[in-house]
Each structure stands twice: as structure tokens, then as C-alpha cells.
């Protein structure tokens, strides 16, 4: 088991890798004209927002992560947050 700093840094690195991968995937889809650049950007931000809400909910809730109800609340709050961003960002 690592320290909190090591775990936090690993989480940041994984999020950055995910963002770079999704950005590259979005650029490929835009070049093939399957999606617009705006939809690609909104999708990437929604996924990152979902991950941030899901993983930061432990700090906000201050509850043990072993309760299935808490995990369900975390998941649903992340889905609702990302969905609200997706709907709000439409033009």
C-alpha cells in the first residue's frame, strides 16, 4: 500500500492519460466527420467531470467506501453531474 501522496499522484497521472486518449479519439472522429468538434469536446469534459465527481465524493461524503449504498450515491451523483453538464452545454 502506498501513501496518500503516491495514490493521489497516480490518480492525477491516470486522469491525464485518460484525457489525452479521449482527445486523440475525438480528433480522429472529427477528422472522419463522424462527430463535430463541439460534441467531441463536450463528451470529453463530461467523462472527466464524471470521474472527478465519482472519485472526489469520498472526501465530500466522509463515509467508509464499503457501504454499497454510498457507492450507489457516488455513482448516481456522478452520472447526474455529467448529464447536467452535457445538457447545459448544448447550443
Secondary structure by P-SEA (a helix, b strand, c coil): cccaaaaaaaaaaaaaaaaaaaaaaaaaaaaaccccaaaaaaaaaaaaaaaaaaaacccccccccccaaaaaaaaaaaaaaaaaaaaaacc
